[in-house]
Amino acid sequence: MTAPLLWKVTKVIRETPDTNTYLLEEVNGTPVTYDAGQFLTLLVQHNEREVRRSYSIRSAPGIDRNISITIKRKENGEISRYLLNTLQPGSVFNSLPASGLFTLQTHAAETRPVILVAAGSGIVPVFSLLKKILQQQPLSPVLLIYQNRDEQNIIYRRELEQLQQQYEPRFKQVLLLSNPLHHETPPQRLNNWLFEKLLNDYRFGHFLLPEHIVHTPATANSILYTCGPGPFMRMVQFTARVMGFAETQLRKENFVIETIPPPAFAIDTAPRKVSLYFDNRQYEFSVSYPTTILQAALNHDIHLPYSCKGGRCGTCVARCTNGSVKMSINDVLTEKDMEQGLILTCVGFAENDIRLEA
């Protein structure tokens, strides 16, 4: 198994009354590679058992000196409460290497408009992406729409204001508050109508693009990344599709993993052979429906990486180079990803003998 990373907290930053950022350093000096928008899966020892929780990375490689994560207290969230109460400078913990597919390749000459839509702590991976885009893709306009309850719960408020001043007019942010503390601030909650209006009002080229770029509607060649509660993201993506966005222009990141229903299909229960190349080693084992590929590997003491076990985070992604895998749920991989053979082992079932690279 790839050795877990060992982190030490070097600094704690209070973001909001229920949210902290933790600056980290790898204790063993292990080289750490990650991309903006990814997350760390923490291996938390709690009540004499290991619990896995994924937290988005706040920093951006090549921009921030320290890698950092942000943790928000979840309602009835035992682990987030435990971490917020116990992590302090000097605390150590393990994690899996960074993973996640909520990422974006940047190109210095790219002029493609970027729309970022976040709610609450959904700003964390979006903030990482924002910094990368602003610095590494200087010709692309960026619009951030950020929903919160009130002024006290705006994570990274000061830094977002600094970025807007630094990168105007190319970067525009719209902060929405559903229950503002100041009476002069009108309450606003993002819905289908308001979202469409904002995109039309801030039509790319209208106030963002350099003068030599032709004005274009918000849907033309734009990409849209969203992170927040499930209903919030569904509304954003539904509205975007109605406006003309293609599926390839949309990406989302799930924070809440709902209970996974049984597969809506059946597969022959005959044992299937799995040839797996992982961590520079070759493994062979068998799997039979309804056991997932991940669970079969774990049953054979092959410690494949995983986090949510629900097909919604991408930690368990592998490439199928031979045979076929059927997934009961896929909330992460795009059509392009699947065309390249990527599958999720946590919700993947072998339809025949398969060969995987993880």
KOLLONU-563158 format. One record per residue: residue in three letters; z negated, y negated, x of N, C-alpha, C in turn. Coordinates in steps of 0.05 Angstrom, whole numbers, padded with zeros to 5 digits, always signed. Example, Ala and Ser with C-alpha at 12.3 -4.5 7.8 and 13.67 -1.06 7.14 Angstrom:
<rs>
ALA-00156+00114+00264-00156+00090+00246-00156+00066+00264;SER-00142+00045+00257-00143+00021+00273-00157-00001+00258;
</rs>
This chain:
<rs>
MET+00000+00024+00017+00000+00000+00000+00000-00025+00017;THR+00016-00045+00010+00015-00071+00024-00013-00082+00022;ALA-00024-00089+00045-00052-00099+00046-00055-00124+00029;PRO-00077-00126+00013-00082-00151-00001-00087-00174+00018;LEU-00081-00198+00008-00088-00222+00024-00117-00228+00020;LEU-00130-00238+00041-00158-00246+00039-00160-00276+00042;TRP-00169-00289+00021-00170-00318+00020-00198-00329+00023;LYS-00200-00353+00035-00224-00368+00036-00219-00395+00023;VAL-00238-00403+00006-00235-00429-00007-00244-00451+00013;THR-00227-00470+00018-00234-00492+00036-00242-00518+00022;LYS-00233-00521-00003-00240-00545-00017-00237-00540-00047;VAL-00254-00553-00063-00252-00551-00092-00247-00579-00103;ILE-00227-00582-00120-00221-00608-00132-00225-00605-00162;ARG-00241-00622-00174-00245-00623-00203-00221-00638-00216;GLU-00206-00624-00232-00183-00636-00245-00190-00648-00272;THR-00204-00632-00288-00213-00640-00315-00241-00628-00318;PRO-00255-00634-00340-00281-00622-00344-00282-00591-00343;ASP-00259-00578-00349-00259-00548-00349-00238-00536-00331;THR-00228-00552-00311-00207-00543-00294-00212-00551-00265;ASN-00210-00532-00247-00213-00537-00218-00188-00528-00203;THR-00182-00541-00181-00162-00533-00162-00177-00523-00137;TYR-00167-00501-00125-00179-00489-00102-00159-00489-00079;LEU-00165-00503-00057-00148-00502-00033-00157-00478-00017;LEU-00137-00463-00007-00142-00437+00005-00131-00435+00033;GLU-00143-00417+00049-00130-00408+00074-00133-00378+00076;GLU-00113-00365+00088-00114-00336+00091-00131-00329+00115;VAL-00153-00314+00111-00173-00309+00131-00162-00294+00155;ASN-00146-00274+00150-00136-00256+00171-00112-00267+00186;GLY-00103-00291+00179-00080-00302+00192-00054-00289+00184;THR-00054-00274+00162-00030-00261+00152-00009-00282+00143;PRO+00016-00280+00153+00036-00300+00144+00039-00298+00113;VAL+00037-00321+00100+00039-00321+00071+00065-00335+00063;THR+00081-00321+00048+00106-00332+00038+00104-00333+00007;TYR+00114-00355-00004+00114-00358-00033+00135-00379-00040;ASP+00141-00380-00066+00160-00400-00076+00146-00417-00097;ALA+00155-00441-00101+00145-00458-00122+00149-00444-00149;GLY+00128-00445-00166+00129-00432-00192+00117-00404-00193;GLN+00110-00393-00170+00098-00366-00170+00068-00367-00174;PHE+00056-00343-00173+00027-00341-00178+00015-00321-00159;LEU-00012-00322-00157-00027-00302-00143-00043-00285-00163;THR-00042-00259-00159-00058-00241-00175-00084-00235-00161;LEU-00106-00247-00170-00132-00244-00157-00144-00216-00164;LEU-00156-00203-00144-00169-00178-00148-00199-00184-00148;VAL-00210-00188-00172-00237-00198-00176-00256-00174-00180;GLN-00277-00173-00164-00298-00153-00168-00319-00165-00187;HIS-00320-00153-00211-00338-00165-00231-00350-00142-00247;ASN-00377-00142-00248-00391-00121-00262-00384-00093-00252;GLU-00382-00091-00226-00377-00066-00212-00350-00053-00218;ARG-00331-00070-00224-00304-00060-00228-00284-00082-00219;GLU-00259-00072-00213-00239-00091-00205-00224-00101-00230;VAL-00221-00127-00231-00206-00140-00253-00184-00157-00240;ARG-00160-00155-00252-00138-00170-00241-00131-00194-00260;ARG-00130-00217-00248-00123-00241-00263-00103-00257-00246;SER-00082-00267-00259-00061-00282-00245-00065-00312-00250;TYR-00063-00328-00229-00066-00357-00231-00043-00370-00216;SER-00030-00389-00229-00006-00401-00217-00014-00418-00193;ILE+00005-00419-00174+00002-00434-00150+00010-00463-00155;ARG-00008-00481-00148-00004-00509-00153+00013-00523-00131;SER+00011-00512-00107+00025-00524-00084+00054-00516-00083;ALA+00069-00529-00065+00097-00523-00061+00101-00519-00031;PRO+00114-00497-00023+00117-00491+00006+00134-00513+00019;GLY+00126-00520+00044+00140-00540+00059+00133-00568+00051;ILE+00117-00571+00029+00109-00598+00019+00079-00601+00022;ASP+00064-00582+00012+00035-00582+00014+00026-00566+00038;ARG+00006-00577+00052-00005-00564+00076-00019-00538+00068;ASN-00036-00539+00048-00051-00515+00039-00040-00503+00014;ILE-00040-00477+00012-00034-00464-00013-00058-00468-00031;SER-00053-00472-00057-00075-00477-00075-00068-00466-00103;ILE-00089-00459-00117-00087-00450-00145-00104-00467-00163;THR-00098-00467-00188-00114-00482-00207-00123-00463-00229;ILE-00149-00464-00236-00161-00447-00256-00173-00464-00278;LYS-00165-00458-00303-00176-00471-00326-00193-00452-00342;ARG-00216-00461-00351-00234-00444-00367-00220-00437-00393;LYS-00217-00411-00399-00206-00402-00424-00228-00398-00444;GLU-00222-00404-00469-00241-00399-00490-00247-00369-00491;ASN-00272-00363-00489-00281-00335-00488-00270-00320-00464;GLY-00263-00335-00443-00252-00323-00419-00274-00317-00399;GLU-00282-00292-00398-00304-00284-00381-00297-00287-00352;ILE-00273-00280-00343-00266-00282-00315-00262-00310-00306;SER-00248-00326-00321-00244-00354-00314-00271-00369-00312;ARG-00289-00363-00330-00315-00375-00329-00330-00366-00304;TYR-00328-00341-00298-00341-00330-00274-00331-00344-00249;LEU-00304-00346-00247-00293-00358-00223-00300-00387-00220;LEU-00299-00402-00242-00305-00430-00241-00335-00435-00234;ASN-00352-00416-00241-00380-00419-00235-00388-00410-00207;THR-00371-00393-00195-00379-00381-00170-00362-00390-00146;LEU-00337-00395-00149-00320-00403-00126-00328-00430-00116;GLN-00333-00432-00090-00340-00457-00077-00330-00456-00048;PRO-00330-00478-00033-00321-00477-00006-00335-00455+00010;GLY-00320-00438+00023-00331-00415+00037-00329-00389+00023;SER-00324-00389-00004-00321-00365-00019-00296-00350-00011;VAL-00297-00323-00011-00273-00307-00004-00266-00289-00027;PHE-00241-00282-00029-00231-00263-00049-00205-00252-00040;ASN-00197-00230-00052-00171-00217-00047-00151-00224-00069;SER-00126-00222-00061-00104-00224-00081-00080-00208-00071;LEU-00063-00202-00090-00037-00191-00083-00020-00213-00071;PRO+00002-00207-00057+00020-00228-00048+00031-00243-00072;ALA+00041-00267-00067+00052-00284-00088+00075-00269-00102;SER+00077-00273-00128+00099-00260-00143+00105-00278-00167;GLY+00125-00270-00182+00134-00285-00206+00163-00294-00203;LEU+00176-00296-00226+00204-00303-00227+00209-00331-00239;PHE+00188-00346-00243+00191-00374-00254+00197-00393-00231;THR+00220-00388-00218+00227-00402-00194+00254-00415-00197;LEU+00261-00432-00178+00286-00447-00179+00296-00451-00151;GLN+00321-00443-00147+00334-00449-00121+00345-00478-00121;THR+00339-00492-00100+00347-00520-00098+00370-00523-00078;HIS+00387-00543-00083+00409-00549-00066+00410-00580-00063;ALA+00412-00589-00039+00410-00618-00033+00432-00634-00048;ALA+00455-00622-00051+00478-00636-00064+00479-00632-00094;GLU+00460-00617-00105+00461-00610-00134+00454-00635-00150;THR+00469-00640-00172+00464-00662-00190+00456-00652-00218;ARG+00448-00627-00220+00441-00615-00245+00415-00626-00256;PRO+00415-00638-00280+00390-00648-00292+00370-00625-00297;VAL+00344-00631-00293+00323-00612-00297+00303-00622-00318;ILE+00297-00606-00338+00278-00613-00359+00254-00594-00356;LEU+00231-00605-00354+00206-00590-00351+00188-00597-00375;VAL+00179-00576-00389+00163-00580-00413+00138-00563-00411;ALA+00114-00575-00411+00089-00561-00407+00069-00570-00427;ALA+00049-00553-00431+00026-00559-00448+00001-00549-00434;GLY-00020-00566-00433-00045-00558-00421-00042-00548-00393;SER-00054-00525-00387-00053-00514-00360-00026-00503-00353;GLY-00007-00503-00372+00020-00495-00366+00033-00514-00346;ILE+00020-00537-00340+00031-00555-00321+00030-00544-00292;VAL+00013-00524-00287+00008-00515-00260+00034-00506-00246;PRO+00048-00485-00256+00072-00477-00242+00094-00498-00245;VAL+00094-00513-00267+00114-00535-00270+00110-00557-00249;PHE+00085-00563-00243+00078-00583-00222+00089-00574-00195;SER+00086-00549-00189+00096-00538-00164+00127-00541-00163;LEU+00140-00533-00185+00169-00536-00186+00178-00565-00184;LEU+00163-00583-00198+00170-00611-00198+00170-00622-00170;LYS+00150-00616-00154+00149-00627-00126+00172-00616-00110;LYS+00179-00591-00113+00201-00579-00098+00227-00593-00106;ILE+00232-00596-00132+00257-00608-00141+00260-00637-00131;LEU+00239-00652-00134+00240-00681-00127+00246-00684-00097;GLN+00235-00667-00080+00239-00671-00052+00264-00657-00042;GLN+00271-00634-00052+00293-00619-00041+00319-00621-00056;GLN+00319-00634-00079+00344-00638-00094+00346-00667-00103;PRO+00351-00685-00084+00347-00713-00088+00367-00726-00107;LEU+00389-00712-00115+00408-00724-00133+00404-00716-00162;SER+00385-00697-00167+00381-00687-00194+00360-00704-00209;PRO+00366-00713-00233+00346-00726-00250+00326-00706-00261;VAL+00302-00714-00265+00281-00696-00275+00266-00709-00298;LEU+00263-00696-00320+00247-00705-00343+00225-00685-00347;LEU+00200-00695-00347+00176-00679-00353+00164-00688-00380;ILE+00161-00669-00398+00147-00673-00424+00122-00657-00422;TYR+00099-00670-00424+00073-00657-00420+00054-00663-00443;GLN+00047-00641-00457+00029-00643-00481+00000-00637-00473;ASN-00018-00654-00483-00047-00649-00479-00062-00657-00504;ARG-00088-00650-00505-00105-00658-00527-00113-00687-00525;ASP-00123-00695-00502-00132-00723-00498-00130-00730-00469;GLU-00137-00755-00462-00135-00766-00435-00151-00750-00415;GLN-00174-00740-00423-00191-00726-00404-00181-00699-00396;ASN-00161-00689-00410-00151-00662-00405-00123-00662-00392;ILE-00114-00684-00381-00089-00686-00368-00093-00676-00339;ILE-00085-00652-00333-00087-00642-00306-00066-00655-00288;TYR-00075-00663-00264-00058-00677-00244-00049-00704-00253;ARG-00064-00717-00270-00054-00743-00281-00048-00763-00259;ARG-00066-00767-00240-00061-00787-00219-00037-00780-00202;GLU-00034-00754-00195-00012-00746-00178+00015-00749-00193;LEU+00015-00743-00218+00039-00747-00234+00048-00776-00235;GLU+00028-00794-00238+00034-00822-00238+00045-00831-00211;GLN+00034-00820-00189+00044-00827-00163+00072-00817-00159;LEU+00078-00793-00168+00105-00783-00166+00125-00799-00182;GLN+00117-00809-00205+00135-00825-00221+00141-00851-00207;GLN+00121-00864-00195+00126-00888-00180+00143-00884-00156;GLN+00138-00861-00142+00153-00855-00118+00182-00849-00123;TYR+00188-00835-00145+00215-00825-00149+00229-00838-00173;GLU+00219-00860-00183+00234-00874-00204+00259-00886-00192;PRO+00280-00888-00207+00283-00881-00236+00291-00852-00240;ARG+00292-00835-00219+00303-00808-00222+00284-00790-00237;PHE+00258-00796-00235+00238-00779-00249+00224-00795-00271;LYS+00224-00783-00295+00212-00795-00318+00193-00775-00330;GLN+00168-00783-00337+00150-00766-00351+00142-00778-00378;VAL+00139-00760-00397+00130-00768-00424+00104-00752-00429;LEU+00082-00766-00431+00056-00754-00436+00049-00757-00466;LEU+00044-00734-00479+00038-00733-00507+00009-00724-00511;LEU-00006-00738-00528-00034-00732-00534-00037-00727-00564;SER-00047-00704-00571-00051-00697-00599-00075-00710-00611;ASN-00096-00716-00595-00120-00728-00604-00131-00748-00584;PRO-00116-00770-00579-00124-00789-00558-00151-00802-00563;LEU-00165-00808-00541-00191-00820-00543-00189-00850-00549;HIS-00168-00862-00539-00163-00891-00543-00148-00895-00569;HIS-00158-00912-00586-00147-00915-00613-00119-00928-00612;GLU-00114-00944-00590-00087-00957-00589-00065-00937-00581;THR-00073-00913-00573-00053-00893-00566-00046-00876-00590;PRO-00022-00876-00599-00015-00860-00623-00016-00830-00617;PRO-00028-00814-00636-00028-00785-00632+00000-00774-00634;GLN+00008-00756-00616+00034-00743-00617+00031-00714-00609;ARG+00044-00697-00625+00045-00669-00618+00075-00660-00618;LEU+00083-00647-00597+00110-00640-00594+00118-00619-00615;ASN+00139-00626-00630+00150-00608-00650+00181-00608-00647;ASN+00195-00594-00664+00224-00592-00662+00237-00620-00663;TRP+00228-00636-00683+00241-00662-00686+00236-00680-00663;LEU+00211-00682-00653+00204-00699-00631+00217-00690-00605;PHE+00218-00664-00601+00231-00654-00576+00260-00661-00576;GLU+00274-00657-00598+00302-00664-00599+00306-00694-00595;LYS+00289-00710-00607+00291-00739-00605+00287-00748-00576;LEU+00267-00736-00562+00262-00743-00534+00286-00737-00517;LEU+00298-00714-00521+00322-00707-00505+00345-00725-00510;ASN+00348-00733-00535+00370-00751-00542+00364-00780-00532;ASP+00339-00788-00534+00332-00815-00525+00334-00818-00494;TYR+00326-00796-00480+00327-00797-00451+00351-00780-00442;ARG+00373-00787-00454+00398-00772-00447+00403-00776-00417;PHE+00408-00754-00403+00411-00755-00374+00435-00772-00367;GLY+00430-00790-00348+00450-00810-00341+00443-00837-00354;HIS+00428-00836-00376+00420-00861-00390+00400-00877-00373;PHE+00383-00864-00359+00364-00879-00343+00357-00865-00317;LEU+00368-00841-00313+00359-00825-00290+00380-00823-00268;LEU+00404-00818-00275+00424-00810-00255+00433-00834-00238;PRO+00440-00829-00213+00452-00850-00197+00477-00861-00210;GLU+00485-00885-00203+00507-00899-00217+00533-00884-00215;HIS+00538-00869-00194+00564-00856-00190+00567-00831-00207;ILE+00546-00822-00221+00547-00798-00237+00553-00805-00266;VAL+00572-00791-00278+00579-00797-00306+00557-00789-00325;HIS+00552-00806-00345+00532-00800-00365+00539-00774-00380;THR+00519-00757-00384+00524-00732-00399+00502-00727-00418;PRO+00507-00712-00440+00486-00705-00459+00465-00687-00445;ALA+00441-00685-00457+00420-00671-00444+00426-00641-00441;THR+00443-00630-00458+00448-00601-00457+00468-00594-00436;ALA+00485-00613-00427+00507-00607-00409+00496-00601-00381;ASN+00499-00576-00373+00492-00567-00346+00463-00569-00339;SER+00446-00576-00358+00417-00579-00353+00404-00552-00351;ILE+00381-00551-00338+00364-00527-00339+00337-00536-00350;LEU+00324-00518-00365+00299-00525-00379+00279-00503-00373;TYR+00256-00512-00361+00234-00494-00355+00210-00502-00371;THR+00197-00482-00384+00174-00489-00401+00151-00469-00396;CYS+00127-00480-00398+00103-00463-00396+00081-00475-00413;GLY+00068-00457-00428+00046-00466-00446+00040-00443-00465;PRO+00026-00448-00487+00020-00428-00507+00046-00416-00518;GLY+00044-00391-00527+00068-00377-00537+00083-00392-00559;PRO+00069-00401-00581+00083-00415-00602+00096-00441-00592;PHE+00084-00454-00573+00095-00479-00561+00121-00473-00547;MET+00121-00452-00531+00146-00445-00516+00168-00435-00535;ARG+00160-00420-00555+00180-00411-00574+00193-00434-00588;MET+00178-00455-00596+00189-00478-00609+00208-00493-00590;VAL+00200-00496-00565+00216-00510-00545+00243-00496-00541;GLN+00241-00469-00537+00266-00455-00532+00284-00453-00557;PHE+00272-00450-00580+00287-00449-00605+00302-00475-00609;THR+00288-00497-00606+00300-00524-00609+00323-00528-00589;ALA+00318-00520-00564+00338-00523-00544+00363-00507-00550;ARG+00359-00482-00561+00383-00466-00568+00398-00479-00591;VAL+00384-00490-00610+00397-00503-00632+00413-00527-00622;MET+00403-00541-00602+00417-00564-00591+00441-00556-00574;GLY+00443-00531-00567+00467-00523-00552+00461-00511-00525;PHE+00436-00509-00517+00429-00497-00491+00436-00467-00492;ALA+00447-00457-00470+00453-00429-00468+00428-00415-00457;GLU+00427-00388-00462+00404-00373-00453+00400-00375-00423;THR+00422-00377-00408+00420-00379-00379+00409-00406-00369;GLN+00406-00425-00387+00395-00451-00379+00365-00453-00384;LEU+00353-00431-00395+00325-00432-00404+00308-00412-00388;ARG+00284-00421-00380+00265-00403-00367+00237-00410-00378;LYS+00220-00390-00381+00193-00395-00389+00173-00378-00373;GLU+00148-00386-00373+00127-00371-00359+00104-00366-00378;ASN+00096-00341-00381+00075-00333-00400+00048-00333-00386;PHE+00028-00345-00399+00001-00344-00389-00016-00324-00405;VAL-00010-00322-00431-00026-00304-00448-00010-00279-00453;ILE-00023-00256-00446-00009-00230-00451-00021-00217-00476;GLU-00004-00215-00496-00013-00204-00521-00014-00173-00520;THR-00028-00161-00539-00030-00132-00539-00002-00120-00542;ILE+00004-00101-00525+00031-00089-00525+00033-00067-00546;PRO+00052-00069-00564+00055-00048-00585+00069-00024-00572;PRO+00067-00001-00585+00081+00023-00575+00111+00018-00575;PRO+00125+00032-00557+00155+00028-00556+00168+00033-00583;ALA+00188+00018-00589+00202+00021-00614+00225+00041-00612;PHE+00223+00058-00592+00244+00078-00588+00231+00103-00577;ALA+00246+00124-00576+00236+00150-00565+00257+00159-00544;ILE+00246+00172-00524+00263+00183-00502+00256+00212-00499;ASP+00275+00228-00491+00270+00256-00485+00246+00259-00467;THR+00227+00276-00474+00203+00279-00459+00205+00298-00435;ALA+00229+00307-00428+00233+00324-00405+00225+00308-00380;PRO+00213+00321-00360+00205+00307-00335+00230+00295-00321;ARG+00227+00271-00311+00248+00258-00296+00238+00253-00267;LYS+00256+00257-00248+00250+00253-00220+00253+00223-00212;VAL+00232+00213-00199+00233+00185-00189+00233+00186-00159;SER+00253+00175-00147+00254+00170-00118+00248+00141-00113;LEU+00227+00135-00099+00217+00108-00097+00215+00100-00067;TYR+00227+00078-00060+00224+00066-00034+00206+00042-00036;PHE+00182+00044-00024+00162+00023-00028+00145+00021-00002;ASP+00141-00004+00007+00124-00009+00030+00133+00008+00054;ASN+00159+00008+00058+00171+00022+00081+00166+00052+00081;ARG+00162+00063+00057+00158+00092+00055+00174+00103+00031;GLN+00180+00128+00033+00195+00141+00011+00176+00159-00004;TYR+00176+00157-00031+00159+00173-00048+00177+00187-00069;GLU+00168+00210-00077+00180+00224-00099+00159+00235-00118;PHE+00163+00230-00144+00144+00240-00164+00159+00243-00190;SER+00147+00255-00210+00160+00259-00236+00146+00242-00257;VAL+00160+00236-00277+00149+00220-00300+00161+00231-00326;SER+00145+00231-00346+00154+00240-00373+00146+00220-00394;TYR+00164+00214-00411+00158+00196-00434+00135+00208-00450;PRO+00115+00192-00459+00114+00163-00459+00099+00150-00436;THR+00098+00162-00413+00085+00150-00390+00104+00130-00377;THR+00095+00106-00371+00112+00087-00357+00115+00094-00328;ILE+00135+00083-00315+00139+00088-00287+00116+00078-00270;LEU+00105+00055-00277+00082+00045-00263+00058+00064-00265;GLN+00052+00072-00289+00029+00089-00293+00032+00116-00278;ALA+00057+00126-00279+00062+00152-00264+00057+00148-00234;ALA+00066+00125-00224+00062+00120-00195+00032+00118-00189;LEU+00018+00103-00206-00011+00101-00201-00025+00128-00203;ASN-00016+00145-00222-00027+00171-00225-00023+00188-00200;HIS-00002+00182-00185+00004+00196-00160-00007+00181-00135;ASP-00025+00163-00141-00038+00148-00119-00019+00131-00103;ILE+00002+00121-00117+00021+00102-00105+00015+00075-00117;HIS+00005+00057-00100-00007+00032-00110+00014+00010-00112;LEU+00032+00014-00131+00052-00008-00137+00037-00033-00147;PRO+00048-00056-00140+00035-00081-00150+00039-00084-00180;TYR+00019-00095-00193+00021-00101-00221-00001-00121-00228;SER+00002-00133-00251-00018-00152-00261-00023-00149-00291;CYS-00003-00157-00307-00008-00158-00336-00004-00131-00350;LYS+00012-00113-00339+00019-00088-00351+00031-00092-00379;GLY+00043-00115-00383+00054-00121-00410+00082-00132-00410;GLY+00096-00130-00387+00124-00139-00386+00128-00168-00388;ARG+00108-00184-00380+00109-00213-00384+00103-00230-00359;CYS+00099-00216-00336+00093-00233-00312+00112-00228-00289;GLY+00123-00204-00286+00142-00198-00265+00130-00188-00239;THR+00103-00184-00238+00091-00174-00213+00102-00146-00206;CYS+00107-00130-00226+00115-00102-00222+00145-00098-00219;VAL+00160-00119-00215+00189-00117-00215+00199-00098-00192;ALA+00219-00082-00198+00232-00065-00179+00262-00064-00185;ARG+00277-00053-00166+00306-00052-00169+00314-00022-00173;CYS+00328-00017-00194+00338+00010-00199+00366+00012-00188;THR+00369+00030-00168+00394+00033-00154+00410+00057-00163;ASN+00397+00074-00179+00411+00097-00190+00396+00107-00215;GLY+00411+00115-00235+00398+00124-00260+00394+00100-00278;SER+00379+00105-00300+00375+00083-00320+00346+00083-00329;VAL+00337+00058-00334+00309+00053-00343+00311+00037-00369;LYS+00295+00045-00389+00293+00030-00414+00266+00016-00415;MET+00267-00010-00421+00242-00025-00423+00234-00030-00451;SER+00209-00027-00458+00200-00032-00485+00197-00061-00491;ILE+00191-00077-00470+00188-00106-00472+00198-00119-00447;ASN+00212-00141-00450+00221-00156-00427+00219-00186-00434;ASP+00200-00199-00423+00197-00228-00429+00200-00244-00403;VAL+00212-00231-00382+00213-00243-00356+00242-00243-00345;LEU+00254-00220-00345+00280-00217-00332+00303-00229-00348;THR+00321-00242-00335+00345-00253-00348+00367-00231-00348;GLU+00388-00237-00362+00411-00219-00362+00422-00215-00334;LYS+00423-00236-00319+00432-00235-00291+00414-00217-00275;ASP+00388-00220-00278+00369-00202-00264+00374-00173-00270;MET+00378-00167-00295+00382-00139-00303+00409-00128-00294;GLU+00429-00146-00293+00455-00137-00282+00453-00130-00253;GLN+00433-00141-00239+00429-00135-00211+00410-00111-00207;GLY+00403-00099-00230+00387-00074-00228+00357-00078-00230;LEU+00347-00103-00234+00318-00107-00235+00307-00096-00261;ILE+00283-00083-00258+00269-00072-00282+00239-00078-00278;LEU+00224-00075-00300+00195-00078-00299+00183-00051-00302;THR+00168-00042-00281+00158-00015-00281+00135-00011-00301;CYS+00121-00033-00308+00098-00030-00326+00106-00024-00354;VAL+00131-00030-00362+00141-00024-00389+00167-00009-00388;GLY+00172+00004-00364+00197+00018-00360+00194+00048-00363;PHE+00213+00061-00376+00213+00089-00381+00239+00101-00369;ALA+00237+00122-00353+00260+00134-00341+00276+00150-00362;GLU+00301+00143-00365+00318+00158-00384+00330+00183-00371;ASN+00331+00183-00344+00342+00205-00329+00330+00203-00301;ASP+00339+00219-00282+00329+00216-00254+00337+00189-00244;ILE+00319+00176-00230+00324+00148-00221+00316+00145-00192;ARG+00327+00124-00180+00320+00115-00153+00312+00086-00154;LEU+00289+00079-00143+00278+00052-00145+00272+00041-00117;GLU+00274+00014-00115+00264+00000-00092+00245-00021-00101;ALA+00220-00021-00091+00199-00039-00100+00188-00055-00077;
</rs>
